[in-house]
Amino acid sequence: MPRARSNGVELEYQTFGRPGDPAMLLVMGLGAQLIDWPEAFCTGLVQRGFFVIRYDNRDCGLSTDLDQMGVPDIAAVFAGTEPAPYRLADMATDAVGLLDALGIRRAHLVGASMGGMICQQLTIDHPDRVLSLCSIMSTTGDRSVGGSTPEAVAVLLRPAAATRAEAVAGALAASQVLGSIGFEASEDAQRRRAEQKYDRAYRPDGRRRQLAAIYASPDRTEALHKVSVPTVVIHGALDPLVDPSGGRATADAIPGAELVIIPGMGHGMPPDAIPAMLDAITRTARRA
């Protein structure tokens, strides 16, 4: 896959569709790689007439690692007594640089979890680069909304695995906590996905720096009041990592935003939920 220089890092990316079609940039979540965007999701967007770009954020996948910045004390960053190596605004600037490298002036944005936060920040900081916004299973940065269950917090703060087998087992255990009810992938499919992700790149220190970026970034609620692009907020009704109150708060903060709550969906993108998500995203992009 190609790489693009942006904001002092190199970003691994992949494109689908025809470059002449409207661009749709997909931004993934905490420690997640570009392959975490399901192929059916990407090809579905292409079939709806979009040129799709998915990429690895800094510090994950095959993009630049920032190990020289060290591993932050997450509790200290959360308490505000230690600075984070970087913030969500830096990651949003990375995304703008990728668009620049591809010669794309404006794009539709779709972000999942931390990616939703990055897309919100990009829309706030660079409104002239955004055609529409979709924030999936994300929140505003207001700590009074979008909270996690104790079990989900344990997944978030789990220690790094020492072996491939341990990493795969940890991913399967996490899917039991975070997954959906009624339309989740089989255990064999989840295992294959966990193995594929580990074999491509396993970057637990980068994941902690990304988590620090989330905790160190300010509440976006007031700034979101000024967002004027068509927006849809998608959230799983059973999300244990980012409570649906985070999605509701996001939709409430953005004038005219549509809120789509998907019954049975947890913190993930189960195959049977993809058609409803694609319809909502396409409907919103057509309003741009």
ABEGO torsion letter per residue (X at the ends): XBBBBBGGBBBBBBBBEBAABBBBBBBBBBGBBAAABBAAAAAAAAAAGBBBBBBBBBGBEABBBAAAAEBBBAAAAAAGABBBABBAAAAAAAAAAAAAAAGBABBBBBBBEAAAAAAAAAAAABAAABABBBBBGBBAGBAABGBBBAAAAAAAABBBBABAAAAAAAAAAAAAAABBBGABBBAAAAAAAAAAAAAABBBAAAAAAAAAAAAABBBAAAAAAABABBBBBBBBAABAABBAAAAAAAAAABBGBBBBBBBGBBBEBBAAAAAAAAAAAAAAAAAX
